[in-house]
Amino acid sequence: MDKFITSKKQNLAENLSEENGPIRVDDLNFPIDKNSRHFSTTHYIRKLPNGEKHDRKWLVYSKDLDKVFCFCCKLFNSKSNTNQLANGGTKDWKNISSILKNHETTNEHITNMNTWIDSELRLLKNKTIDKNVQEQIKKEKDHWKKVLLRIIAVGKILIKEAKYFSIILDCTPDVSHQEQMTLILRCVDISISPIKIDEHFVEFLKVDNTSGKGLFNEIINTIKNLELDINDVRGQGYDNGSNMKGKKQGVQKRILDINPKAFYTPCGCHNLNVILCDMTNSCPKPLSQTRWESRIESVKAIKFQALEIRDALLQLAKTSEDPKTKSEADCLATYEIESFEFLLAMTIWYDILFAVNSVSKNLQLKDMHIDVAIDQLKGLMSFIKKYGEDGFTSAMNSSKEIATKMEIKPIFRKKTSTMSQKRLSGLAIISIEKKMLVELECKNLISNFASQKARKINFN
């Protein structure tokens, strides 16, 4: 919501004149809280005692925070205004009706509403104090819109002249968590000599259905709108998601059913990422699924600045007033960074990730050929195999150099048991008792017990 309001402040003229106020969320299944309550769109309307209904256009709902805010109070809020709707928002759905009624009758809200309405009218009449600046911004926007349209138009012409083309797609959510699909077309430019392969960004496609069928329909409609023929597709390039590569319901299979010549090639960089994730899953403590090659920068910072990071953590442990921070900083410095095992593991990870990252970047080059890509992957496989044979020695030498600078002994710490002698004795006794119980026969135990009880009976 803060990002949303910040953008509103920065682009007030644009948002109020073109969008006519805040963005309202209507078609959403609002999340239910622990009390089985949720926000309802009925709160957008205020019912007066005489039966009239007024639109609360100032009321906005944040999908990310599951809270409601007052748009005008958030936008024109003064520091003295401590109202929830003007600051952190509220999700008190039980009392939301009374909260809204009380808020819209406050002096601060009425003042901010008047300021908002006045600003909107001034913007519509183009009579703001920054009129000249707004006109210049509008001219710049129009200019770049025309430039982008021309670039896309040139790309469409080249694709039509080349006739045959390939499709490259990738989906990612934007800051508002709206799924967007990037459409890139790859073709052979025959208008120049020598001919070359070009990639042209076409557009971002808003995607509401991310299933194989939903994405397929979106692609077909876009190709038709571009006045291209789906039968001229000669290649497909996607990631390894089941909705894209699925052999029965995936996008690539649906396009192949229409055009068998649209050869599918999975993303090589995504394949590398999947392989690394599988490698880490075989470790005792696997980390989160992510783009492993992107971690090279993080590992690089620790490898080449281990001494400085260790000293900074020790300083933090001495000066911090927070006991938790002091403890965590001291543990990281003493038991992690000052551990030779840690330095060695870090060196090995850096060597491997550096090699993977180099190949990954090369695979993303727009002029990359498949034979070169194959050679790159073979080279990476050869490096990893060779590193498994003699890379440990070089990693040890590099780690020893770091340890020497940090004044750490380049030796592995001995693994000692944390069990006390008392606990070990207790476990031994439990083991002996368990063995005795296993060896006892249930029938004999019952018979002996009954005999002993019988002797104590007095028949007198």
N, C-alpha and C positions, 0 to 999 in steps of 0.2 A: 504494500500500500504506500509505503514511504517513497519507493521508486516511482510509483504511479503519480503521487502528488508532486514529487520533485519535477517530473517531466511536465506536469501541468503548470507549475510555476515558471519553468523555463520557456514553455511554449504557450503561454496563456492566450495570446492573440489567436494563434492557430487553432487551439483546441476549442475555444469558446465560439469562434466564428464558423468553423467548419463542422465540428462535432456537436455544437450547441449544448455544451455542458458535459458532465461526467459520463463515463461509460457505465451502463447499467447491465447487471447480470440477471437474466430472466430464466433461460432454458438450462437449468442446472439442478441436479439432485443434491440438495444441500445436506452436508454431513450432520449426523445426529450425535448429540453430546451424551454424556453419561446419564443424564436425566431423561433421555429419550425425547429431547426437544431439538428444534432446528429453526433456522431463519425461514421466513415465508415472504413471498413477493407481495402478499396482502399489506405488508407494512409500508410499501411504496405509496399507498393511498391513505390519506387522512380523511376520516369521516367526521363531519361537523354535526352538532346537535340537531340542526334543521334538516339533516338528510343529505346535504351537499357533500361532494367528494372532491378533494384537492390532491393534486399530484405532488408528492414530496420529491421533487427533482433533485434536491440537495442530498438525499440519502443514497449512499453507495455501499455495496457489499464487496469485500475482498475475498476472493477464492483462496488465496494463499494462507491468509490468517484466520479465515472463518469468523470475521468480525465486520461490523458495520461502522461507517464513519459519516460525519457531516462534511460534505464536499466544501462548502463555502467557509465553514469555520476552520477546516484543516488548511485551506488555501490562504485565508486572510486572518489567521489566528494570531492573537496577541499573547505575549508571555504570561499575562495575568489570567488568561482563560485556562482553567484547570478541568474543564468538562471532558469526560471520557471520549465523547464523539469527536471532539476537536483535537484530541491528542492520540492516545493509544488505541482508541476504538473500544467497542464492547461486544460481548457475546453472551450477555445475560438474557437468554431467550425467554426465560420465565417472566421477567419484568420489562421486556423490551417495549411493550406498548406504552407503559407509563413513562419510561425513559425518553421515548421519542416525543410524547406530549409535553413533558416538562422542558425538554431541550428547545423545542421550536417556539416556546413562549418567552425564552430568556432574552435580555437586552443584547447580549453579545451575538446571539444567533441572528436576531433581527437586523442588527447593524451590519453584520457580515453578508447577509442576504442582500441588503440594499447596495452594499459595495459591489457585490458580484453582479447584480442586475445592471448597475450603472456602468461597470466595466464592459459588460456584454453589449449594451447599447452603444457605447462609444466605439467599440471594435466594429460593430456592424455598420456604423456611420463613418468609420475610418477617421475618428477625431481624437485619437489618443496622442499623448505627448511624444511618443516614439513613432509617429506616423511615417516619417521618412525612413527610419530603420526597418519598419515592417514592410514597406514597399520594396526596399532593397533586398530583404530576405525573400520576398515573394518572387522577385525577378531571378534571384540565384536559383531558387527551387525550380522555377519554370525552365531555366536554362539547362540544368542538369537532368531534368526529366526528359527534355528533348534529346540531349546527348545519349542517354541510356536507351531511349526508343530507337535512335538511329543505329546504335551499336547492335541492338537486338535485330533490327531490320536487316542489317548487313549480314548477320549470322544466318538469318532465315534464307536470304538470297543464295548465300554460298552453299547451304545445305541442299536447297532445291537444285542448284546447278550440279552438285556432286551426285545427286539422286540417292545414293546409299549412305546410311548413317548408323551410328550406334547410340544407345541410351545409357546414361550414367545417372543413377539416382541415389540419394541419401536423405534420410529423415532425421530431424532433430527438433526438440521443443525450443521455442523462443522464451524470452523472459517472462511472458505471461502464461507459459506452459501450454501454448497452442502448438500442436504438432505441425511442422512445415516440411515440405519435401522439395529438395533442390533438384531441378531438372537441368542436365547438361547433355548436349548433343555433340557427338564426335564424328567428324567427316574428313574426307580427303579434299583439300583445296587444289583444284585443277586450274585455277585462274592464274597461277604463277608458275615459274619454272626455276628450279625444279619443284615439283609438287610436294606438298607437305601435309601432315595431319594436323588439324585444328580442333580445338575444343571450344564450344560456345555456350556460355551460361544463357539459359532461356528465361527462367523465372522461378520464383518461389511459389509453390502450390500449397494452399491451405488444405490440410488433410483432417477429416473428421472420423474416418474409418481406416484404421491401420492394418486391417486384415488383408490377406493376399487379394481377395476379390475387390475390396475397396480401393486399394492402391492401383490395381489393374484398371479399374473403371476410370480412375482419375487420369492415368497415363493415356488411355485410348481417347478420352475426351480432349485432352490437351493436344495430342497429335492431330486430331481432326481440326481443332481450332487453328493450328499452325499451318493447315492446308498441306500436311504431309501424309504419306501413305504408310500404314503399319507394315505392309508387305515389303517395304524398302529397308526395313531394319535388318542390319547384319550383325548386331552384337548387343549384349546386355551386360551391364556391370553393376552389381549390388554387393551388399555385405552378406554375411552368413546367417542372417535372421531367417527363421522358419517361414515367415510371411513373404520373404523375397526369394529364397532358394528352394522352397518346398517342392518336392518332386511330383506332388499331386495337386496341391491347392496354392502353391506359391506363384508369385508374379511371373517368374521366368517360365514356369510350366504353362501358364495361361497364354503367354505371348507365343510360346513355341507351338501351342495347339493351333494358333492362327497362322503363324509364319515359322515353319520348321528351320528356316535359314538364320533366324535370330539367335546366334550362338551365345550361350551364357558363360561368363567368366567371373568367378567370385573375386572379391577384393583381396589382393595379395597382402596389403597391410593388415587387414582384419584377420586374415589367416595367421599372420605372425603373432598377433595379439592373442588369439585363441590358443596357439601352441604354448606361449609363455604362461597363460593362465592355467593350462593343464599341467605344466611343469610345477608351478607353485602349489597346485592342489595336491601334489604328491608329497609335499613337505609336511612335517608334523604340525606346523602352524601357518596355514595358507592365509594370504591377505585377500583384500577385496578384489573383485573383478574390475579391471580398469585397463586403460591403454598403457601397458607396461613400458613401452619405449619412451613415453613421455616422462617417466620417472628418472630419466638419465640426469636431468638438471638438478633434481633433489639430491641424488646420490653424489653427483659431481661436487656440489657445495660442501657436503660433509667430508668427502675424500680429500679435498684440497684445502679445507679450512677446519680440520678436526681439532687442531690445537686451539684455535681461537674460539671455537664453539665450546670446547671443554672448559676453557678459562671463563667464558661468559656464564656458563651454567654454575660454576663454582662461586662466582661473584654474586649471582642471583641467589644462590643458597645462603650466602652470608648476609645479604642486605634485605631480602624480602621479609615483610612482616607477616605474610600469610604462611601458616605452618604447612599447609598442603603443598604450596608452591615450593617452599624450602626443601621439603622431603623429596618431591618429584625431581627438582633440579639436581639435588645431591645424588639421587639414585641414578639418574641418566648419566651424569658425569663420571661417577665412581664405578658403577657396575655395567655400564653399556659402552660409552666411548673409550674409557680406559681399559676395556677388555680387549685383549689381543684377538680373541675369537671374533669380536665385532669388527675390528679393523680388517681382518682377513676376509670375512664374509662381505663386507662393504666393497673391498677391492675386487673380489670375484664378480659381484653384481655389476659393478661399474664396467668392467671389461666386457661382460656379456651384453649388457644393455647398450653400450656404445656401439658394438658391432650391429646389433639389431636395429638401432636407431638410424645408423648410416644407410643400411639396406632399405629400411622403411621409407626414408626420404627420397631415395633414388627411385623407388617404385611409384612414387607419386608425381614424378616428372611428367609433364604433358606430352613430351616427345619420346617417352619410354616405349621400346619395342619388346614384344613378348620373348624373343630369343635372348635379349639382353637381361630381361627380368629373370629368366630361367637361370642364366649364368650367375646373376647376383645371388639368387637363393641357393644355388649349388655352392657358391663360395662361402656363404654363411654357414651352411651345413658342414662344410669342410673345416671352417674355423672352430665351430663348436666341438667337433670330433677331436681336432688337434688339441684344443684347449683342455679337453677332458684327459688327454694323455700327458701333456707336459705344462699345462697352464698353471697348475698348482704351485710349481716351483717359482715361476715368475711372480705369481700373486704373493707368495710368502716373502720374497725379496722386497717387493714394493711395500708390503705391510710392515716389514721390519724397519724400513726407512721412516715411515710415519711414526712408528712406536719410538724410535730413537729420538726424533724431534720432540715427542711428547714426554720423554723420559719415562717410558713404560718398558718393562721387561718383555721381550718378544717370546713369551712362553704361554702355554695354555694353562689355565687354572685347573687345579684338581677338583674333581667332582666329589664332594663330601656329603654324607648322609645327614639330613636335618633331624632324624629321629633321635630322641633322647634314650638313654639306657633304660629308664623306667618304662617307656612306651614299648621298647623292644622286648622287655621281660613280660609285659602284659600280653603282647601278641603271642609269645612262646607258650604262655599258660593257656591261652584260648585255643591254640593249636592242639596242645596235649589233651585238653578237655574234650575237644571235638573228636579226636581219635578214640578216646574212651567211650564216648557216646555211640560212635559208629559200631564199636566192637560189642557193646551190650546187646543182649537179646531181649526183646520186649516181653516175651512170655515168661522167661525166668525171673525178670524183674517183678512182674505182677505176682507170680507165685510166691516169691520170697517175701514180698510185702504182705500178702494175705496170711502167710504162716506166722509172721511176727505179730500181727494183730490178733490172730486166733489165740496165741498163748497168753495174752493179757486178759482174756475174758474170764470173769469169776462166775462159776456155776453154783455157788452156794446160795 
